[in-house]
């Protein structure tokens, strides 16, 4: 159901490693075919798959979107600074690998607050000599801390791309995910970007709802599927980059769109035109 999370990475303060509690970074790792998961994670992953086996294709589609979007930002938009919130466990084509392949001087800050994720990140997510990779231990809702600590590596007087991939569906409506996005955007100069991917039940309401219910029965942090209208609203008044908020496999595909397995995610990218926009 997500690229990251635990109790939940970058979403809930005070998380601690517990192999007996499903950790959505490890659940996601299981769907990607990785090895960093425990029995509790496998049970949660398989409970979801029984209702919506396409979740595996969705996890892979989200990784592919990450790579396409970072490459687009670095190669076509000239972005050299990335703030990736909700790091998750390391996997091929991570943000710094894609960005620094385009421009070796790219600077990346990863944000999470799960200790296991941060240990893996510090050990394995290492960048080029010309660029930089650093890590912030913070809750997604604590945007002030994120921006303050990220400023040790990033220059917020210059454009920054904020990545919120498969993380906002771990934020309940009561915590106002749109307000979180707005606070982050308010810390960016014009010409910066905000990228979002988000779980939806729009394409298969019964199956995805059942899958989410199965996950929520086992995991401490609930997932919330949102509609196209609700995901679009997370960007607030930020102007969207074409093609807007679309099914994740349809966001600037390369090569052009081929028949793809269903992926229950929307994705979009917006550009800041002014502070507070």
C-alpha positions as CSV (number, residue, x, y, z in Angstrom):
1,X,0.0,0.0,0.0
2,X,3.0,2.3,0.2
3,X,6.6,2.9,-0.6
4,X,7.5,3.5,3.0
5,X,5.9,3.7,6.4
6,X,6.3,1.9,9.6
7,X,4.6,3.1,12.7
8,X,5.1,4.9,10.2
9,X,8.2,6.2,8.5
10,X,8.1,9.9,8.4
11,X,4.6,9.9,9.7
12,X,4.5,9.1,13.3
13,X,6.9,10.2,16.0
14,X,8.6,7.8,18.3
15,X,8.5,4.7,16.1
16,X,10.7,1.8,17.2
17,X,11.8,-1.4,15.5
18,X,9.4,-4.3,16.2
19,X,9.6,-7.4,14.0
20,X,6.3,-8.6,15.3
21,X,4.4,-5.5,14.0
22,X,3.9,-5.1,10.3
23,X,6.1,-2.3,9.0
24,X,4.9,-1.0,5.6
25,X,8.4,-0.3,4.4
26,X,9.1,-4.1,4.8
27,X,5.7,-5.0,3.4
28,X,6.5,-2.9,0.3
29,X,9.9,-4.6,0.2
30,X,8.2,-7.9,0.1
31,X,6.0,-6.9,-2.8
32,X,9.1,-5.7,-4.7
33,X,10.7,-9.1,-4.2
34,X,13.2,-8.0,-1.6
35,X,14.5,-9.9,1.4
36,X,14.1,-7.3,4.3
37,X,10.9,-8.5,5.9
38,X,9.6,-10.6,8.8
39,X,6.7,-13.0,9.3
40,X,4.4,-10.1,10.4
41,X,5.2,-8.2,7.2
42,X,4.6,-11.2,5.0
43,X,1.3,-11.9,6.6
44,X,0.1,-8.3,6.0
45,X,1.4,-8.3,2.5
46,X,-0.3,-11.6,1.6
47,X,-3.5,-10.5,3.2
48,X,-3.6,-7.5,0.9
49,X,-2.6,-9.7,-2.1
50,X,-5.5,-12.1,-1.5
51,X,-7.9,-9.2,-2.1
52,X,-5.9,-7.3,-4.7
53,X,-3.0,-9.2,-6.2
54,X,-2.4,-6.2,-8.4
55,X,-0.8,-4.4,-5.4
56,X,2.5,-6.0,-6.5
57,X,2.3,-4.3,-9.9
58,X,1.3,-1.1,-8.1
59,X,4.5,-1.2,-5.9
60,X,6.6,-1.7,-9.0
61,X,4.7,1.1,-10.9
62,X,5.5,3.5,-8.0
63,X,9.2,2.7,-8.2
64,X,9.1,3.3,-12.0
65,X,7.3,6.6,-11.4
66,X,10.0,7.7,-9.0
67,X,12.7,7.1,-11.5
68,X,10.8,8.8,-14.4
69,X,9.8,11.8,-12.3
70,X,13.3,12.3,-10.8
71,X,14.9,12.0,-14.2
72,X,12.4,14.5,-15.7
73,X,13.1,17.0,-12.9
74,X,16.9,16.6,-13.2
75,X,17.2,16.4,-16.9
76,X,14.4,18.6,-18.2
77,X,13.8,21.0,-15.3
78,X,17.3,21.5,-14.1
79,X,16.6,20.5,-10.5
80,X,19.6,19.7,-8.5
81,X,18.1,19.4,-5.0
82,X,15.7,16.7,-3.8
83,X,13.9,16.3,-0.4
84,X,12.6,12.7,-0.4
85,X,10.2,12.3,2.5
86,X,9.4,8.7,3.5
87,X,12.5,7.0,2.3
88,X,11.6,3.4,2.7
89,X,14.2,0.6,2.5
90,X,16.8,1.0,-0.2
91,X,15.9,-0.3,-3.6
92,X,17.4,0.0,-7.1
93,X,16.9,3.4,-8.8
94,X,16.7,5.4,-5.6
95,X,16.3,9.2,-5.8
96,X,20.1,10.0,-5.5
97,X,21.1,7.3,-8.1
98,X,18.7,8.7,-10.7
99,X,19.4,12.3,-10.0
100,X,23.2,11.9,-9.8
101,X,23.2,9.9,-13.0
102,X,21.9,13.0,-14.7
103,X,23.9,15.5,-12.7
104,X,26.6,14.3,-10.3
105,X,26.4,17.4,-8.2
106,X,22.8,16.7,-7.2
107,X,22.0,17.0,-3.5
108,X,19.5,14.7,-1.8
109,X,18.0,14.7,1.7
110,X,16.1,11.6,2.7
111,X,13.6,11.9,5.5
112,X,12.2,9.1,7.7
113,X,11.7,8.5,11.4
114,X,11.9,4.7,11.5
115,X,15.2,3.6,13.0
116,X,15.6,0.6,10.8
117,X,15.0,2.5,7.6
118,X,17.5,5.2,8.7
119,X,20.1,2.6,9.5
120,X,19.7,1.0,6.0
121,X,19.7,4.5,4.4
122,X,22.9,5.7,6.0
123,X,24.7,2.4,5.1
124,X,23.5,2.0,1.6
125,X,22.2,5.3,0.2
126,X,25.6,7.0,-0.6
127,X,26.0,9.5,-3.4
128,X,28.7,10.9,-5.6
129,X,31.7,12.8,-4.4
130,X,30.5,16.0,-6.2
131,X,27.0,15.8,-4.7
132,X,25.6,15.0,-1.3
133,X,23.2,12.6,0.5
134,X,22.0,13.3,4.0
135,X,19.2,12.1,6.3
136,X,16.7,13.7,8.6
137,X,14.9,11.8,11.4
138,X,11.6,13.5,11.6
139,X,7.8,13.0,11.4
140,X,6.2,14.1,8.2
141,X,3.8,16.3,10.1
142,X,6.7,18.2,11.7
143,X,7.4,20.2,8.6
144,X,9.3,22.8,10.5
145,X,11.9,20.3,11.7
146,X,12.2,18.8,8.2
147,X,12.8,22.1,6.5
148,X,15.2,23.3,9.2
149,X,17.3,20.1,9.2
150,X,17.3,19.7,5.4
151,X,18.7,23.2,5.1
152,X,22.0,21.8,6.4
153,X,22.4,20.1,3.1
154,X,20.0,21.9,0.7
155,X,20.0,25.6,-0.2
156,X,16.3,26.7,0.1
157,X,17.1,29.9,-1.7
158,X,17.3,27.7,-4.8
159,X,14.6,25.4,-6.2
160,X,14.0,22.1,-4.5
161,X,11.9,19.1,-5.4
162,X,9.9,17.6,-2.6
163,X,8.9,14.0,-3.1
164,X,5.9,12.6,-1.2
165,X,5.5,9.2,-2.9
166,X,3.1,6.7,-1.4
167,X,3.2,8.4,2.0
168,X,0.2,10.7,2.2
169,X,-2.3,7.8,2.3
170,X,-0.8,7.1,5.7
171,X,-2.0,10.4,6.9
172,X,-5.7,10.5,8.0
173,X,-8.0,13.3,7.1
174,X,-8.0,14.4,10.7
175,X,-4.3,15.3,10.3
176,X,-5.0,17.4,7.1
177,X,-2.5,16.0,4.6
178,X,-3.2,19.0,2.3
179,X,-2.1,21.3,5.0
180,X,1.1,19.3,5.3
181,X,1.8,19.7,1.6
182,X,1.0,23.4,1.8
183,X,3.4,24.0,4.7
184,X,6.2,22.2,2.8
185,X,5.4,24.2,-0.4
186,X,5.5,27.5,1.6
187,X,9.2,26.8,2.4
188,X,10.1,26.6,-1.3
189,X,11.2,29.3,-3.7
190,X,9.4,29.7,-7.0
191,X,10.5,27.1,-9.6
192,X,10.5,24.3,-7.0
193,X,8.3,21.2,-7.3
194,X,6.1,18.9,-5.3
195,X,5.5,15.3,-6.4
196,X,2.8,13.1,-5.0
197,X,1.8,9.5,-5.6
198,X,-1.2,8.2,-3.7
199,X,-3.3,5.1,-3.3
200,X,-6.8,5.1,-4.7
201,X,-9.8,2.8,-4.9
202,X,-11.2,4.5,-8.0
203,X,-10.3,1.7,-10.4
204,X,-11.5,-1.3,-8.3
205,X,-13.5,0.0,-5.3
206,X,-14.6,-3.3,-3.8
207,X,-11.2,-5.1,-4.1
208,X,-9.1,-2.1,-3.0
209,X,-11.4,-1.4,0.0
210,X,-11.2,-5.0,1.0
211,X,-7.4,-5.0,0.7
212,X,-7.1,-1.8,2.7
213,X,-9.4,-3.3,5.4
214,X,-7.2,-6.4,5.6
215,X,-4.1,-4.3,5.9
216,X,-5.6,-2.0,8.5
217,X,-6.7,-5.0,10.6
218,X,-3.0,-6.0,11.0
219,X,-1.0,-2.8,10.9
220,X,-0.8,0.0,13.5
221,X,-1.1,2.8,10.9
222,X,-4.1,2.8,8.7
223,X,-4.1,3.5,5.0
224,X,-6.7,5.8,3.4
225,X,-7.5,5.4,-0.2
226,X,-8.5,8.7,-1.9
227,X,-10.4,9.6,-5.0
228,X,-8.9,11.5,-8.0
229,X,-10.6,14.7,-6.8
230,X,-9.2,14.2,-3.3
231,X,-5.6,13.5,-4.5
232,X,-5.7,16.5,-6.8
233,X,-6.8,18.6,-3.8
234,X,-3.7,17.7,-1.9
235,X,-1.8,20.0,-4.3
236,X,-3.9,23.0,-3.2
237,X,-3.5,25.9,-5.5
238,X,-0.1,24.8,-6.8
239,X,-0.1,24.7,-10.7
240,X,0.1,21.1,-12.0
241,X,2.7,20.1,-14.6
242,X,1.2,18.3,-17.6
243,X,-0.4,15.7,-17.7
244,X,-1.8,16.6,-14.2
245,X,-2.9,14.0,-11.7
246,X,-3.3,10.7,-13.7
247,X,-3.0,7.0,-13.1
248,X,0.6,6.4,-12.2
249,X,1.5,4.4,-15.2
250,X,0.3,7.3,-17.4
251,X,2.5,10.0,-16.0
252,X,5.0,10.8,-18.7
253,X,5.7,7.1,-19.6
254,X,8.9,6.2,-21.3
255,X,8.5,4.4,-23.7
256,X,5.0,5.7,-24.5
257,X,2.1,4.0,-22.8
258,X,2.0,0.2,-23.2
259,X,-0.8,-2.0,-21.8
260,X,0.0,-2.2,-18.1
261,X,-1.3,-4.1,-15.2
262,X,-3.6,-2.1,-12.9
263,X,-1.9,0.1,-10.4
264,X,-4.1,1.6,-7.7
265,X,-2.3,4.9,-7.5
266,X,-2.6,8.4,-8.9
267,X,0.5,10.5,-9.4
268,X,1.1,14.2,-10.2
269,X,3.7,16.9,-10.1
270,X,3.2,20.6,-9.3
271,X,5.5,23.6,-9.6
272,X,5.6,26.5,-7.1
273,X,5.0,29.8,-8.7
274,X,5.3,31.9,-5.6
275,X,5.8,31.5,-1.9
276,X,2.5,30.5,-0.2
277,X,1.0,29.4,-3.6
